[in-house]
């Protein structure tokens, strides 16, 4: 393969990756558990931006359940973000024959 052609492809891919990352950063992801009584929102970087807990799910005698549900919601929203990031990056690198994760 021509090295100049390959370098041009890499530059195009970098530009597309930056654009994709900028677009992802503007998106909001949400996960809910316990019948939507707990919801967690995150931005496209995976940073938690909001947590909502319905009053009726708060039971002072069972704090562990609340903690488990909250942890589950956080893990779910982070997985959504990671899966979307991987899918977007896969679109960009899929046609170049690069090994998964190379330089990402």
NUBATI-516473 format. One record per residue (C-alpha): chain; x, y, z negated. Coordinates in Angstrom, 3 decimals. Each point is the difference from the previous one (the first is absolute). Layout:
// NUBATI-516473
- c,c1,c2,c3
- A,X,Y,Z
...
//
This chain:
// NUBATI-516473
- c,c1,c2,c3
- A,0.000,0.000,0.000
- A,1.157,3.493,0.817
- A,1.197,1.679,-3.224
- A,-1.383,3.414,1.049
- A,-3.411,-1.514,0.646
- A,0.086,-1.740,-3.361
- A,0.985,3.232,-1.801
- A,-2.847,1.838,1.712
- A,-2.427,-2.720,-1.163
- A,1.314,0.285,-3.565
- A,-0.449,3.783,0.049
- A,-3.541,-0.377,1.325
- A,-0.779,-2.573,-2.670
- A,1.371,2.289,-2.735
- A,-2.159,2.833,1.258
- A,-3.067,-2.240,0.103
- A,0.771,-1.308,-3.499
- A,0.223,3.539,-1.375
- A,-3.309,0.877,1.641
- A,-1.625,-3.168,-1.336
- A,1.321,0.643,-3.527
- A,-1.295,3.577,0.115
- A,-3.422,-1.249,1.076
- A,-0.015,-2.655,-2.728
- A,0.862,2.579,-2.637
- A,-3.245,1.844,0.757
- A,-2.162,-3.098,-0.437
- A,-1.748,-1.002,-3.196
- A,-0.373,-3.625,-1.025
- A,-2.424,-1.247,-2.623
- A,-0.633,-3.229,-1.866
- A,-2.838,-0.744,-2.396
- A,-0.626,-2.774,-2.502
- A,-2.750,-0.973,-2.412
- A,-2.776,0.947,2.369
- A,1.519,3.409,0.785
- A,0.189,0.868,-3.690
- A,3.759,0.547,0.319
- A,1.517,1.524,3.122
- A,3.554,1.017,0.794
- A,1.087,2.265,2.845
- A,3.465,0.289,1.498
- A,1.613,1.951,2.810
- A,1.833,-1.557,2.928
- A,3.234,-0.087,-1.998
- A,-1.628,-2.196,-2.646
- A,-0.111,2.730,-2.631
- A,-3.080,-0.284,-2.210
- A,-2.053,3.172,0.427
- A,-3.152,-0.758,-1.997
- A,-1.506,-2.497,-2.426
- A,-3.714,-0.090,-0.754
- A,-1.455,-2.087,-2.834
- A,-3.737,-0.177,-0.650
- A,-0.893,0.630,-3.633
- A,-2.064,-3.177,-0.298
- A,3.016,-2.219,0.655
- A,1.977,1.441,-2.910
- A,-0.329,-2.399,-2.926
- A,2.241,0.943,-2.944
- A,-0.154,-3.591,-1.244
- A,1.347,-1.350,3.317
- A,2.738,2.343,1.146
- A,1.915,-2.904,1.574
- A,-2.766,-0.549,2.567
- A,0.095,3.657,0.981
- A,3.777,-0.142,0.326
- A,-0.195,-3.139,2.164
- A,-2.656,1.522,2.265
- A,1.953,3.222,0.377
- A,3.196,-1.876,0.808
- A,-1.863,-2.068,2.584
- A,-1.382,3.119,1.697
- A,3.454,1.619,0.092
- A,1.546,-3.140,1.496
- A,-2.745,-0.229,2.622
- A,0.370,3.584,1.176
- A,3.794,-0.329,0.146
- A,-0.375,-3.171,2.078
- A,-2.303,1.838,2.412
- A,2.606,2.726,0.418
- A,2.862,-2.482,0.515
- A,-2.000,-2.092,2.465
- A,-0.893,3.096,2.006
- A,3.603,1.218,-0.040
- A,1.215,-3.407,1.203
- A,-2.602,-0.148,2.746
- A,0.895,3.492,1.226
- A,3.728,-0.730,0.001
- A,-0.637,-3.351,1.708
- A,-1.728,1.819,2.845
- A,3.108,2.113,0.509
- A,2.635,-2.715,-0.277
- A,-1.936,-2.936,1.434
- A,1.024,0.516,3.600
- A,3.684,0.567,-0.659
- A,0.946,-3.480,-1.153
- A,1.350,1.288,-3.314
- A,0.012,-2.314,-3.004
- A,-2.733,0.897,-2.525
- A,1.137,2.659,-2.460
- A,3.071,1.033,1.955
- A,0.782,3.488,-1.140
- A,-3.432,0.569,-1.496
//
